[in-house]
Amino acid sequence: MEPKGLLHKLSDAAKEGKAVRIIYIVGIIGIALIFLSTFFKDKPDSHGKKAESKDATLEYCRMLEEKVKRLVSSITSSDKVEVLITLESGVEYVYANEVVKDTDKLEDVNGNDNRKVQQKDSEEKKHIIVKTEDGGETALLVTEIAPKIRGVAIVCEGGDRQDIAEKIKDAVSTVLDITTKRVSITGINN
């Protein structure tokens, strides 16, 4: 549409009394677009951290399963081993904090040696923020706490034999630092 055509239509609409309606409609459309843009806006920090934590947890679990699988394979002398590990929670990140403590003390002395002391303590913790290589900002990570293992299920050749199952339970519980009650072993059904 040409600028002259647009101006011409607006002036015609103003003459007919439709200008106010057009302004209201354009205003409502503008407000709706602003509302929709904030509604669909993603929060990259929270989604990024959750996805990163979930990926780290899955990778940790796969790595443990692979190590247990190799351990069981060497005990049973068979490659027919399946391992499933469940975790209590995900990887926990501990960030460096800056602690600001503030104490307000108010002393009120009356003429009769009456002293009234009021003390107000406050403490504020906030994460220490550092710049990343790409110019962004992130909290300073102090440590990563591995998730606690809930249980281990192992299906393998010879797993139905008591002596093999005991060797596997002892080895797995020692390596993963869990009780033998958290380890379940069964043989492969052919």
C-alpha positions in Angstrom: 0.0 0.0 0.0 1.3 3.4 -0.9 1.8 6.1 1.7 -0.6 8.5 -0.2 -3.3 5.8 -0.3 -2.9 5.1 3.5 -3.1 8.8 4.3 -6.1 9.2 2.0 -7.9 6.3 3.7 -7.2 7.6 7.2 -8.5 11.1 6.3 -11.6 9.5 4.8 -12.1 7.5 8.0 -11.7 10.6 10.1 -14.3 12.4 8.1 -16.8 9.5 8.6 -16.1 9.3 12.4 -14.4 5.9 12.2 -11.0 7.3 13.3 -11.7 6.7 17.0 -12.8 3.1 16.3 -9.6 2.5 14.3 -7.4 3.9 17.0 -9.1 1.7 19.6 -8.7 -1.4 17.5 -5.1 -0.7 16.7 -4.5 0.0 20.5 -6.1 -3.3 21.5 -4.1 -5.2 18.9 -0.9 -3.6 20.2 -1.7 -4.5 23.8 -2.6 -8.1 22.7 0.7 -8.4 20.9 2.7 -7.1 23.9 0.9 -9.6 26.2 1.5 -12.5 23.8 5.2 -11.7 23.5 5.7 -11.8 27.2 3.5 -14.9 27.6 5.6 -16.9 25.1 9.0 -15.5 26.2 11.4 -18.3 27.3 13.6 -17.9 30.3 16.9 -19.3 29.1 18.6 -19.4 32.5 16.1 -21.7 34.2 15.5 -24.0 31.2 19.2 -24.1 30.4 20.2 -25.0 34.0 17.5 -27.6 34.2 18.4 -29.2 30.9 22.1 -29.1 31.8 21.4 -30.7 35.1 19.2 -33.4 33.5 21.9 -34.1 30.9 24.6 -34.4 33.5 22.4 -36.8 35.6 21.7 -39.0 32.6 25.4 -39.0 31.6 26.4 -39.9 35.1 23.9 -42.8 35.3 25.0 -44.2 31.9 28.6 -44.0 32.9 27.8 -45.9 36.2 25.8 -48.5 34.3 28.6 -49.1 31.8 31.2 -49.5 34.6 28.9 -51.9 36.5 28.3 -53.8 33.3 32.0 -54.3 32.7 32.5 -55.4 36.3 29.7 -58.0 36.1 31.0 -59.2 32.7 34.4 -59.8 34.2 32.9 -61.7 37.2 30.5 -63.9 35.0 32.9 -64.2 32.0 30.0 -63.3 29.8 29.0 -60.3 27.8 25.3 -61.0 28.2 24.7 -58.4 31.0 22.1 -55.7 31.4 22.3 -53.1 34.1 19.8 -50.5 35.3 20.6 -47.9 37.9 18.1 -45.6 39.5 19.0 -42.4 41.3 17.4 -40.6 44.2 17.8 -37.1 42.6 19.7 -35.2 40.0 23.2 -33.7 40.2 23.3 -30.9 42.8 25.3 -27.8 42.1 26.8 -25.7 44.9 27.6 -22.1 44.1 29.9 -19.6 45.8 28.0 -17.1 47.9 28.8 -13.6 49.1 27.4 -13.0 52.6 26.8 -9.5 53.8 26.1 -9.1 57.5 24.7 -5.9 59.0 24.1 -5.0 62.6 22.1 -2.0 63.7 22.4 -1.2 67.4 20.3 1.5 69.1 21.0 2.6 72.6 18.6 4.7 74.6 19.8 6.1 77.9 17.3 7.8 80.2 18.2 10.2 83.0 17.8 7.5 85.7 20.5 5.3 84.4 18.0 3.2 82.5 19.5 1.8 79.4 17.5 0.3 76.6 19.4 -1.5 73.8 17.9 -2.7 70.6 19.9 -4.7 68.1 18.8 -5.7 64.7 20.9 -8.2 62.7 20.5 -9.0 59.1 22.3 -11.3 56.7 22.0 -11.3 52.9 23.4 -14.1 50.7 23.8 -13.8 47.0 25.7 -15.9 44.4 29.0 -14.6 43.1 28.6 -13.9 39.4 31.5 -14.2 36.9 31.7 -13.4 33.2 31.8 -16.3 30.8 34.0 -16.6 27.6 31.0 -15.6 25.4 30.4 -12.4 27.4 27.5 -13.7 29.5 27.3 -14.1 33.2 26.9 -17.2 35.4 27.1 -18.1 39.1 30.5 -19.3 40.3 30.3 -23.1 40.7 32.1 -24.4 43.7 31.3 -28.1 43.5 29.0 -30.7 41.9 27.4 -33.3 44.2 26.8 -36.6 42.5 23.3 -38.1 42.9 22.6 -40.8 45.5 22.0 -44.2 44.1 18.5 -45.6 44.9 19.0 -49.1 43.5 20.7 -51.4 40.9 19.1 -54.2 38.9 21.4 -56.6 37.1 20.3 -59.4 34.6 23.2 -61.6 33.6 24.2 -65.2 32.8 24.8 -67.1 36.0 22.9 -64.5 38.0 20.5 -67.1 39.2 23.4 -69.0 40.8 23.8 -68.1 44.5 27.6 -68.0 44.5 27.8 -65.7 41.4 25.0 -63.5 42.7 26.8 -63.0 46.0 30.1 -62.1 44.3 28.3 -59.6 42.1 26.4 -58.1 45.0 29.5 -57.7 47.1 31.5 -56.1 44.2 28.7 -53.7 43.2 27.8 -52.6 46.7 31.5 -51.9 47.4 32.1 -50.0 44.2 29.0 -47.9 44.4 29.0 -47.6 48.3 25.5 -48.9 48.7 24.0 -51.7 50.8 23.5 -55.1 49.3 19.7 -54.6 49.8 19.8 -52.0 47.0 21.2 -54.5 44.5 19.0 -57.0 42.7 20.4 -59.8 40.6 18.7 -62.3 38.4 19.6 -64.7 35.6 18.8 -64.4 32.0 15.8 -66.5 30.8 16.6 -68.2 27.5 
